[in-house]
Amino acid sequence: MNIGIILAAGEGTRMRSKKAKVLHSICGRPMIDYVIHASRLSGIQKNVVIVGHGKDEVMKAVNMKDVLFEEQPIHQGAPYGTGFAVMQGLDHITDEDLVLVLCADTPLITETTLKRLLEYHRESNNVATVLTTDLMDPKGYGRIIRKENDDLLKIVEHKDANAWELEVKEINSGIYCFKGKSLKESLSKIGNDNVQNEYYLTDVISVLNEDGFKVGAFKIQDDTEIYGINSRVQLAFAQRVMSRRINEFHMENGVTLIDPESVIIEKGVKIGRDTIIYPGAILEGDTIIGEDCIIRGNTRIVDSQISDGVEIESTLVESSTVGDYCHIGPYAHLRPNSILGRNIKIGNFVEVKNATLDDNTKASHLSYIGDAQVGKSVNIGCGVVFVNYNGQSKSKSIVEDNAFVGSNSNLVAPVTIKEWGYIAAGSTITDDVGEGDLSIARARQVNKAGWVEKKGFKKHK
């Protein structure tokens, strides 16, 4: 079996955060999710996550069926180091297993690179293979020291390296591939006689060499893949790299991003061909955007489904569904469970919440539609409020096909407006309106001639 051991026990003190380091998000997902995902797609059948600081948060956030957890002791006097962390997962490994060791704080690693690493490991018949890359500034990284035949001799941690070793540009990524039996036997032989007083997984390489086993190093060109996250600055860098990857994926699949660097699209968002996205858009969560859409301005769409041919401008859409050829915004707000049919107009400063609107209906400006069922071809005028809350409970309004709700009207739920019912502007409706009826619910206008002059308010010339 192919087993993954993912190291996620670090405290991450440089993050200056109450949250576990590996749970900080990159493009909408905790960084550990990317590592698990890449591991799974590379052919790893079971992942074991080694947890420590913030273990309860991590276990709750990951919550995947094919992921197991082992705890690394973090009490005073407990041993530390990558070697000690890997030891916590040995109960899940048999001699015949292939073991991939990953770091939960390297979210930019790809399944393609991991597949290539595993293939190289098998084809070279190595007992261990280390993923490496060259860095112009390798400060802080363990150095790769090779034999004359290009096999790996040892890995020297930066703090333990001599002057010659510090000049080496090839560095250890912290990602390894092992034969199960060799990993278990070599871990039993390492010690902690070093500057950090820790059990280094890198010492396993020296042990295997001393025992006469074949150890290799697989170098990649893209050093961003092994970029580790230890601070907010590094987190921001990883966000930029991941965002660029995501945006390039969508552009290569037929989506136009007017300015890719100013658009944020989270991992997992789906977008149809010939959709155009302008600067400032943010697409989050399980969002699906159809074909031929136009998204302009500071629009944010979260966990929503947008059908084909929709135009949205400077609008917040949350957990909602929008049908074909709708026009939304500017400055509209679709709150959760808003369901719009086809060819609907939701204009500026219109808010919809927990409401269904059928085809060809329009609410062009300054209205609130909450807890409602609205039919086809309904006109909702300016300033209309669906009064759905009485201070204790919420009720539903029903407006049937072809109804007309005049400007500045209030529909006090529960109330039903039948087909072709008309509401006069300025009305407060508390009773049902029959089919084809006109309802006027306002005080009759009274004009009192000369009243201003009689009160002395009018200034005489």
N, C-alpha and C positions, 0 to 999 in steps of 0.2 A: 504494500500500500504506500501511497505518497502522503506523507505527513508534513504539515506545516507547523512550526513553532514560532509564534509571534510575540516578541518581547514588548510588553506594555506596562511594566512595573515602575518605570521612572517617575520621579516626583515632578520634574519640570519646573524647578524653582525660578528659573529665569523668565518664565511666562508671567510671573507675578499674578497668579490667578487662584481662585478657590476651586476651579474646575480642573479635573485631571487633564494633563497635557494632551493626551491622544484623543480627547473629545472636542477639542477646539475645531471649528468648522472651516472647511475649504470648499468654496462653491456649494454651500448648503449641506455638506455631509461631514461628519466627524472624520478626522484624518485616518483613524484606524479602519474605517469602512473601505477606503481605497485600497489599503494593504490587503485586507481580507478578500476583497473582490478580485484583485490582481492574482492573488494566490489561488483562489478557486478556479479562475479562468485558465490558469497555467497548467492545470491538471492535478492540483492538490485535492485529495479526497476528504481529508479531515484536518481542521486547524485547531491548534491548542494555543490559547492566549494566556500568557503568563502575566498575572495582574498583581499589583501591590498597592501603591498610593491611589486612593480613589477607586478601589476595586469594585465597590458596590455600584457606583455610577457607571463604570465601564461595562460591567456585566449586564446592567439594565439596558444600557444604550445599544449594545451589540445584539443580544437576544436573537441569535441565529441558530437554527436547528443543527447545522453541521459544525458548530463551534463549541469547543470545550474550554473550561477554564481551570487553571492551577494557580494557587496563590504563592507568591514569594514572600517569605517573612520579612517584615520591615521594622521589627522591634530593635531596641538598643542592643548592639553587640551582634546582630545578625550579619552573616557574610553578604557581600555584595559583588557585583560584576556580572558581565554578560554570561560568563561560564556558569556561575551559580544559578542565574535565571534559567538557562537552558536545562540544568539538572532537574528543575521542578517538573519538567514535562517528560522525563524519561520513562515513566510508567506507561506512557501511551505508545512507546516505540518498541518494535521487535527488531531482531537482527537483520531481517530481510527488507525492512522498510527503507525507502528513500526519504531523507529528511531535509526539508527546506527551512532554514532559519531566517526570519525577517524581523525588521524593526517597525513597530507601529507608528513611529514618528517620521517615516520616510514615505509619505503618501504619493509621491510622484513616480514611484516605480510602476512599470507597466507589465501587463501579462505577457506581451511579446518578448520583452527582455527576460522575464523569468522562464518562459518556454525555451528560449535559446540557451539560457544557463543550464537548465535541466538536460537538454539534448547534448550540450558539450560535455557535461559531467558523465553521462552514460557512454557517449562515443569515445571519450578519452579513457574510460575505465578507471576513473579516479575514485579514491575513497573519500576525498573531500575536494571541493572546488569553491573558490572565493570569487565573488563578483567585484571587479575593480574598475577604476577609471583614473585618468590623469587630471591633476588640478594644477593650475598655475601657482596657486597659493595653497599648499597642502597643510598649513598649520592646523594642529589639533587632531589630525587624522593619523591612524596607524599606517606605516609605510610597508609596501609590498617589496620583499627582498626575494629575487628569483635566483634559481640555479643557472648554470651555464646552458643547460638544455631547455630553459624557459619554464620549467616546472617551478612551483612555489617552494621556497626554502623556509621562510618564516614571515611573520607579521610583527613589526615592532611598533609599540604604542609611542605616540609623539613624546611623551614625558620620559620614556625609557630609551629613546633613540640617541645614538652618538652623532657626531658632526657629519660624517659621511652619509649616514642613514637619513638625516634630516634633509639632505639635498635631493632625495628621491621624490619624484612627482607622482608616481603611481600609488594610489591609496586604497585602503580597505573600505568597502561600502558598508560593512556590517551585515551583508547578506551572504549566506553560505548554503552549500549543498553537501550532504554527508550520506554515506552508507550507515544504516542504523547501528550495526554492530561496532563499527569503527568509532562512531561518535560516543557510544556508551563506554567503551573500553578506555578511550583517550581522556574523557572527562574525569575518570577515576584517578588519573595520574597527574593532573595539573595542581599547582599550588597557588598561593597568594603572596609570594615573595617578590613584591614590586612596589613602586612608588605609591600606588593607590591602595595597596594592601587588599586587592580584589582578585577574584578568580576570573581571569580573562578567557573568553572563548578563543581568542587568537592563539593562546598557548597550546591549544589542541593541535594546531598546524605543526608546531615544533615537535610535539610528542609523536605525531603520525610519521613525520620525517625520520625521527630517531629510530622508530620501529620499522623503517624500511618501506613504508607505504607510498603510493603515488598520489601526490597532491598537486592540484592545478589552480590556475587563476584565469578567469574569463573577463577580458577587458571590454568595456563598452565606450562608445564615443560621447554620448550625451550625458554629461556629468550632472545635469539637473535631476535625472532619475533617482539619484542616490542622496539627494539633498535632504539633510535632517533638519527637523524643526525643534528649536530650543528657545526661541524668543518670539515676541510679537512681530519684530522686524522680519525674521525668517518666515513667519506665518504669512505675512503680506506678500513676500516674494513667491511663495508656493501658490498663493491665491492667483497671482498674476500669470504664473506658468500654466496652472490648471485651467484658468479662464481662457487663455489663448488656445489651448488644446481643444476645449469644448467649442469655442467659437469657430475655429478652423474646421472642425468636424461638420458643423452645420453649414458653413459656407461651401464646403466641398460637396455637400448633399443638396445644393440648390437654394439655400437661403441667402438673401442679401442683407448684410450688416453694413449700414452706411459708415459707421465708425466703430469697428470691433472693440477697440480699447475702452469705449465708453458704455458698452452693453454688458450686463451681467446675466449669464444664463447658467443656471445650476445644473449639475450632473443629473441626468435622467429626464430632463425636459425634452419633449419631442416637437419638432417643427416641420411643417409641410413645405414642399417646393414653392418657389416664387413668392414666398412671404418676404416682406421688406420690414426691417426693424431699424428705427432711427435712434440716434444717441439718447441715452438716459433711461432706456428700458431695463427692467429687472424681471426676469422670469424664474420663478422658484418652484421647488417641490415637484409634485406629480402633474405638472402642467403639460397640456397638449395643445399646440397651435396648428390649425389647419393650413391648407394651401391658399395662396393669393391674398393673404391678410396684409394689412398695413398697421404697424404699431408705432405711434409717434409720441414724442414728449416724455415726460417723467411718468411713464406707465409702469405699474407693478402688478404682475399677475401671479397669484399663488394657488397651487393645487386646483387649477381650473381647466376646463375644456372649452377651447375656442374653435368654432367650425370654420369652414372655408369662406373666403371673401369678406371677412370682418375687418372693420376699421375702428381702431381704438386710439384715443388721444388723451394723454395726461390723466389717467384713470387708475383707480385701485380696484382690482378684481380678486375676490377671495372665495375659494371653494364654490365656484359657480359654473354654470354651463351657458354658453352663448351660441345660438344657432347661426346658420349661414346668413351672410350679407347684412349683419347688424352694424349699426353705427353707434359707438359708445364714446361719450365725452364731448368736450373736455371737462375735466374736474368732476366726473361722476364717480360713484362708489357702489360697486356691486358687493354687498356683504354676503356671508355664507348662505348657501342654498337658494341663490337666485337662479332661476331657470328661464332663459329667454328663447323664444321661438325664432323663426326666420324673419329677416328684414324689419327688425325692430329698431327704433330710434330712442336712445337714452341720452338726453342732452346734458348741458352744463349744469352742475350742481344738483343733479338728481341722484337720490339714494334709493337703492332697492335692497330689501332684506327678506329672506325666507318667502319669496314670492315667485309665482309662475306667470309669465306674460306670453300670450300666444301671438301668432304671426301678425305682422303689419301694424302692431300697436306702437304708439309713440308717446313719450313723455319728454318733451323738448327742453324743459328747464325748471329748476327750483321746486322740485317735488320730492315727497317721501312716500315710497310704496312699500309698506311692511306687512307681512302676514296676509298675503292677498293671492287671489286667483283671478287673473285678468284675461279676458277672451281676446278674440281676433279683432283687429282694426278698431281698437279703442283709442280715443283721444283723451289724454290726461293733461289738463291745462297747467299753466304756470301757477306755482304756489299751492298745488293740491297736496293735502296731507291725509294719508290713511291712518286714522287714529286707532291704533291697535292695542293700546295699553291703558288700563284703568287704574293703575297703581298697585294692583294685586295680581292680575292675570292678563294674558293676551288673547285677543279674539281675531277672527278672520273676516275679511271683506271679500265679496265676490262681485266682480264686474263682468257682465256677459258681453258677447260679441256686439260690435258696432255702437257701443255706448259712448256717450260724450260727457266728460266731467269738466265743467267750466272752471276757469281760473279762480284761485283763492278759495276753493271749496274744501270742506272737511267731511270725510266719510267715517263716521263713528261706528266702529265694529262692535258686534256682528251686524252686518248689513249686506243686502244684495241689491244690485242694480241690474235689472233684467235687460235683455236685448233691446237695442235702440233706445234705451232710457237716456234722458237728457237731464243734466244737473246744471241749473243756472249758476252763473258766476257768483261767488261770495256766499254760497249756501253751506249750511251745516246739516248734513243728512244723518238722521238717527233712525229713520224707518225705511223699509224696503221701497224701491221704486219699480213700478210695473213696466211691462214691455211697451215701448213707444211713448211712455209718459214723460212729461216735463215736470221736474220738481224744483220748486223755488222755496228755499228755507232761509229767509232773511226778513228783517223788518222792512215795512213799506217806507219809502223815502218821503219825507215831509220837508217842504221848503217854506221858511217863514220870511216873508218879504220885509226888508228894511231892518232886520234884527240887529245887524252890526252897528248901524248908525244910532239906533235907539239905545244901545248899550254904551255908546260913546267911544267905540273902538276906532271909528273911522276919523282920520285927520282931515280937517277942512283946509282948503287952499286959501 
